[in-house]
Amino acid sequence: MENLLTKDEQDFANKLMSLALANSAASFAQMANIDIKLQSAQVQLKPIDEDIKPNFPFEEKLYALVSQVIGDIPAHSYLIFKPVDAAKLSMLCLPPNMQENIEMQHALQIEIANILTASVVTHLSNFFKVKIFGYVPELHQLTKKEIRQKIEKEMDKETVSFFLKTSFVTSNLQIDPDFIWTFNQVFVDMVKSIAQSQESELYLTQQKQFVAQYIV
């Protein structure tokens, strides 16, 4: 990681992605009509030959929502839920008579993944002033091993992996997904090129109060 970003650049990337996550949380809160926050997450950048271990302890079938991002910053996002968290989402967002409906559960997961990914994409697009677009997420039911293989297969096409893991927190409910992103070298180069910009640093500083509303 040290070879990819300096400490100052890493700190800048953390501020940038905290703001992106805050926008995601704000969008999710509006959709679910509930106060919600995200636990603070640290950016991790690793070369592709390092191990990928989504943080799930059992070989159960997980819900993996995969979104392809195209344009000036090619990427993939992976939002991964355990079945117990999928059930919590249904309780949070669906009316009681639809919480056991599998099709509605899947539609909800896709919608949430779409909102979270689109919020990050929009933020990065506006911040870097580039054109990037996210496809509608695809829902897969896979084991941790199969998810790892899927991510590694995609990473074979890239040179850099970017990891971000966070959790949703409400007053009485916690949901623990893995939110994983993979980028190529373009993302790292963009962070390096703009991290020393006083204007960009000032903008991120001015957003600290907004970020504090949604990141704990």
C-alpha positions as CSV (number, residue, x, y, z in Angstrom):
1,M,0.0,0.0,0.0
2,E,2.9,2.3,0.8
3,N,4.1,2.0,-2.8
4,L,0.7,3.2,-4.1
5,L,-0.1,6.2,-1.9
6,T,1.9,8.3,0.6
7,K,0.5,8.9,4.1
8,D,-0.9,12.3,3.1
9,E,-2.4,10.8,-0.1
10,Q,-3.9,8.0,2.0
11,D,-5.4,10.5,4.4
12,F,-6.8,12.5,1.5
13,A,-8.4,9.3,0.0
14,N,-10.0,8.5,3.4
15,K,-11.6,12.0,3.6
16,L,-12.8,11.6,0.0
17,M,-14.4,8.2,0.5
18,S,-15.9,9.2,3.9
19,L,-17.7,12.0,2.1
20,A,-18.8,9.5,-0.6
21,L,-20.1,7.1,2.1
22,A,-21.9,9.9,3.8
23,N,-23.7,10.7,0.6
24,S,-24.6,7.0,0.4
25,A,-26.0,7.0,3.9
26,A,-28.0,10.1,3.3
27,S,-29.6,8.4,0.2
28,F,-30.3,5.2,2.1
29,A,-31.8,7.1,5.1
30,Q,-34.1,8.9,2.7
31,M,-35.2,5.6,1.1
32,A,-35.7,3.8,4.4
33,N,-37.2,6.8,6.1
34,I,-35.1,6.2,9.2
35,D,-32.1,7.8,10.9
36,I,-29.1,5.8,9.8
37,K,-25.3,6.1,10.1
38,L,-22.3,4.3,8.7
39,Q,-19.4,3.1,10.7
40,S,-16.1,4.8,9.8
41,A,-14.1,2.9,7.2
42,Q,-10.5,3.2,6.2
43,V,-9.4,3.0,2.5
44,Q,-7.1,0.1,1.8
45,L,-5.3,-0.2,-1.4
46,K,-3.5,-3.4,-2.3
47,P,-1.8,-4.9,-5.3
48,I,-3.7,-7.7,-7.0
49,D,-1.4,-10.5,-5.7
50,E,-2.4,-9.9,-2.1
51,D,-5.1,-12.1,-0.5
52,I,-8.8,-11.3,-0.7
53,K,-10.8,-12.3,2.3
54,P,-14.3,-11.0,2.6
55,N,-15.0,-11.0,6.3
56,F,-17.5,-13.8,6.6
57,P,-16.7,-16.9,8.8
58,F,-18.9,-19.5,7.3
59,E,-19.3,-21.2,3.9
60,E,-23.0,-20.2,3.6
61,K,-24.6,-18.8,0.6
62,L,-24.2,-15.0,0.6
63,Y,-25.9,-12.3,-1.4
64,A,-23.4,-10.6,-3.6
65,L,-24.5,-7.5,-5.6
66,V,-22.0,-6.7,-8.3
67,S,-22.0,-3.4,-10.1
68,Q,-19.8,-2.6,-13.1
69,V,-18.7,1.0,-13.3
70,I,-17.5,2.3,-16.7
71,G,-16.0,5.5,-18.0
72,D,-13.0,7.5,-17.0
73,I,-12.5,5.5,-13.8
74,P,-13.4,1.9,-14.5
75,A,-14.4,0.0,-11.4
76,H,-16.5,-2.7,-9.8
77,S,-18.4,-2.6,-6.6
78,Y,-19.4,-5.6,-4.5
79,L,-22.0,-5.3,-1.8
80,I,-22.1,-8.5,0.2
81,F,-24.8,-9.5,2.7
82,K,-25.2,-12.5,5.0
83,P,-28.8,-13.9,4.9
84,V,-29.4,-12.6,8.4
85,D,-28.6,-9.1,7.2
86,A,-30.8,-9.5,4.2
87,A,-33.7,-10.4,6.6
88,K,-32.9,-7.3,8.7
89,L,-33.0,-5.1,5.6
90,S,-36.5,-6.5,4.8
91,M,-37.7,-5.7,8.3
92,L,-36.3,-2.2,8.0
93,C,-37.6,-1.3,4.5
94,L,-40.5,-3.5,3.6
95,P,-44.1,-3.6,4.9
96,P,-44.8,-6.6,7.1
97,N,-46.9,-8.4,4.4
98,M,-43.9,-8.3,2.0
99,Q,-41.0,-9.2,4.3
100,E,-41.2,-12.9,3.5
101,N,-41.5,-12.4,-0.2
102,I,-38.2,-13.5,-1.8
103,E,-38.7,-11.5,-5.0
104,M,-39.3,-8.3,-3.0
105,Q,-36.3,-9.1,-0.8
106,H,-34.1,-9.4,-3.9
107,A,-35.5,-6.3,-5.5
108,L,-34.8,-4.4,-2.2
109,Q,-31.2,-5.6,-2.1
110,I,-30.7,-4.5,-5.7
111,E,-32.2,-1.1,-5.1
112,I,-30.0,-0.6,-2.0
113,A,-26.9,-1.6,-3.8
114,N,-27.8,0.6,-6.7
115,I,-28.3,3.6,-4.3
116,L,-25.1,3.1,-2.5
117,T,-23.0,2.5,-5.6
118,A,-24.6,5.4,-7.5
119,S,-24.0,7.7,-4.6
120,V,-20.3,6.9,-4.6
121,V,-20.1,7.1,-8.4
122,T,-21.8,10.5,-8.5
123,H,-19.5,11.8,-5.8
124,L,-16.4,10.7,-7.6
125,S,-17.6,11.9,-10.9
126,N,-18.3,15.4,-9.5
127,F,-15.2,15.6,-7.5
128,F,-12.7,14.5,-10.2
129,K,-14.8,16.1,-12.9
130,V,-14.9,12.9,-15.0
131,K,-17.6,10.8,-16.6
132,I,-18.3,7.5,-14.9
133,F,-21.5,5.5,-14.9
134,G,-22.7,2.4,-12.9
135,Y,-24.8,-0.4,-14.3
136,V,-27.7,-1.8,-12.4
137,P,-26.3,-4.3,-9.8
138,E,-26.5,-8.1,-10.6
139,L,-27.5,-10.3,-7.7
140,H,-25.7,-13.5,-7.1
141,Q,-26.0,-16.1,-4.3
142,L,-22.4,-17.4,-3.7
143,T,-20.2,-18.7,-1.0
144,K,-17.3,-16.7,0.3
145,K,-15.0,-18.8,-1.8
146,E,-17.0,-18.2,-4.9
147,I,-17.2,-14.5,-4.2
148,R,-13.4,-14.4,-3.7
149,Q,-12.9,-16.2,-7.0
150,K,-15.3,-13.7,-8.8
151,I,-13.4,-10.7,-7.4
152,E,-10.0,-12.2,-8.3
153,K,-11.1,-13.0,-11.8
154,E,-12.1,-9.3,-12.3
155,M,-9.0,-8.1,-10.6
156,D,-6.9,-10.1,-13.2
157,K,-7.9,-7.3,-15.6
158,E,-6.8,-4.5,-13.3
159,T,-3.6,-3.5,-11.5
160,V,-5.0,-2.2,-8.2
161,S,-7.6,-3.3,-5.6
162,F,-9.4,-0.8,-3.4
163,F,-11.2,-2.1,-0.4
164,L,-13.8,-0.4,1.8
165,K,-15.8,-2.1,4.5
166,T,-18.5,-0.5,6.5
167,S,-21.6,-1.2,8.6
168,F,-25.1,0.4,8.7
169,V,-26.1,1.5,12.2
170,T,-29.6,2.5,13.4
171,S,-30.9,3.0,16.9
172,N,-31.8,-0.7,17.3
173,L,-30.4,-2.5,14.3
174,Q,-26.9,-3.1,12.8
175,I,-26.3,-4.6,9.4
176,D,-22.8,-5.7,8.5
177,P,-22.1,-5.9,4.8
178,D,-18.8,-5.9,3.0
179,F,-18.6,-3.0,0.5
180,I,-15.7,-3.8,-1.7
181,W,-14.4,-1.7,-4.7
182,T,-11.8,-2.6,-7.3
183,F,-10.2,0.1,-9.4
184,N,-7.3,0.2,-11.8
185,Q,-4.3,2.5,-11.6
186,V,-6.3,5.5,-12.9
187,F,-8.0,6.0,-9.5
188,V,-4.6,6.0,-7.7
189,D,-3.2,8.4,-10.3
190,M,-6.2,10.8,-9.8
191,V,-5.8,10.8,-6.0
192,K,-2.1,11.5,-6.4
193,S,-2.7,14.4,-8.9
194,I,-5.3,16.1,-6.7
195,A,-4.3,15.3,-3.2
196,Q,-2.0,18.4,-3.0
197,S,-4.7,20.8,-4.3
198,Q,-5.6,23.3,-1.6
199,E,-9.0,23.8,-3.3
200,S,-9.8,20.1,-3.0
201,E,-8.5,19.9,0.6
202,L,-10.6,23.0,1.5
203,Y,-13.7,21.5,-0.1
204,L,-13.3,18.2,1.9
205,T,-12.7,20.2,5.1
206,Q,-15.9,22.2,4.5
207,Q,-17.9,18.9,4.3
208,K,-16.7,17.7,7.7
209,Q,-20.0,18.7,9.4
210,F,-22.1,16.8,6.8
211,V,-19.9,13.7,7.1
212,A,-20.2,13.8,10.9
213,Q,-24.0,13.5,10.5
214,Y,-23.7,10.1,8.9
215,I,-20.2,8.6,9.8
216,V,-19.6,7.4,13.3
